[in-house]
Amino acid sequence: MKRFVLPVLLGIFAAVIGASLMPSLPGPLAFIEPALILTAWYVVALRPGEAFAAALAAGIARDALSSLPPGAHIAGYAAATFVAYVLFTRVFTNHGWPGLLGLGTAAVVTRSAALTAVRFGDAMFSGLPAAAALPRTTPAEAFIGLAAHLVAMLVCFGLATALEDR
């Protein structure tokens, strides 16, 4: 039970930082999602229990700070963590940086798709047009944001690996 305390606290912290600080950063830095980087780290460390605990805590914290229907962020983070874990254990046999980039891309795309699906369902049941559910970013902005997230992920993983090697 004690092993889940740190991932839960880090998940809450990452979600609060992601909801409050990150959107105010300029340009593509606003797209970086600290909670996804954290859960990806636990997936890469082959600790699925801690990864899902961090994802659940981050989802609860983001749901508390969000205007989306309850459970939207929990579902998004859980789906992203599940996809990342399956890809890491079954698909990416090379556990180097190309695998990390694929894992990060899959996590970001999965979470974005889950949140878009929730927004679409919310718009549909609220009587709003379906266009209200679509993201307000252009494909170029989304690609640059994904690249910024992946660079931040590689930097964090590099720092963590350097600290572990000491």
C-alpha positions, 0 to 999 in steps of 0.5 A: 500500500505504501508504494502507491502513496508517491505515485498518487501524490505525484499524479495529483501534483502533475495534474494540478500543474498541467491544469493551472501552469501549463496552459499559460505558457507560450506556444507549444509549451502549453501542450505539454502534459506532465501527468502523461509524462509521469504515467509513461515513466511508470509504464517504462519502469514496468510498474503498471500498478503505480502507473494506473494509480498515478493516472487515476489520481491525475484524472480525479484532480483534473476532473475536479479542475475541469468543466467537462463531465465527471470522469472524462479525464479519468477515462482519458488518463486510464486509456492512455496508460493502458495503451502505453502499457500494452504497446511497451510490453507487447509491441516496442521490443526496442526500449530505446528512444524510438520506442519512447517516442512511439509510446508518448505519441500513442498516449497523447493521441489516445487521451486526446481522442478520449477527451474529444469523444467525451466532448462530442457526447456532451455536445450531442446530449446538450443539443449543441452542434457537433462542431462545438466538440472539435478541438480548437487547434489546427493540425499544425498546432497539434503537431507542434504541441505533440513534438513539444510534449515528446521533447519534454518527455525525452528530457525528463526521461534523460534526467531521470536516467542520469539521476538513477545512474549516480 
